[in-house]
Amino acid sequence: MRNVLLVLNIIISIVIVVLILIQGKGAGLGSAWGGGGDMYQTRRGVEKLTLRLTVILIVVFFILSVLNLFLRS
């Protein structure tokens, strides 16, 4: 059981890193492909989805880490 949790933790951590790198530097996905936009805009569509997915995966990662801590054998 502990090995399964460790593998899940590793997979989720890799996905979190990829999602954070996709999000860019505060300008959103538009700037990643050359779209400038100097004014502030709310997150929409794919940007909103990646942000929410990142937050959910971070919470799941935290829960799995705590479970791993308590399931030491």
Secondary structure as the mmCIF struct_conf table of DSSP 4:
data_model
#
loop_
_struct_conf.conf_type_id
_struct_conf.id
_struct_conf.beg_label_comp_id
_struct_conf.beg_label_asym_id
_struct_conf.beg_label_seq_id
_struct_conf.end_label_comp_id
_struct_conf.end_label_asym_id
_struct_conf.end_label_seq_id
HELX_RH_AL_P HELX_RH_AL_P1 ARG A 2 GLN A 23
TURN_TY1_P TURN_TY1_P1 GLY A 24 ALA A 27
HELX_RH_3T_P HELX_RH_3T_P1 LEU A 29 TRP A 33
TURN_TY1_P TURN_TY1_P2 GLY A 34 GLY A 34
BEND BEND1 MET A 39 MET A 39
TURN_TY1_P TURN_TY1_P3 GLY A 45 GLY A 45
HELX_RH_AL_P HELX_RH_AL_P2 VAL A 46 PHE A 70
TURN_TY1_P TURN_TY1_P4 LEU A 71 LEU A 71
#
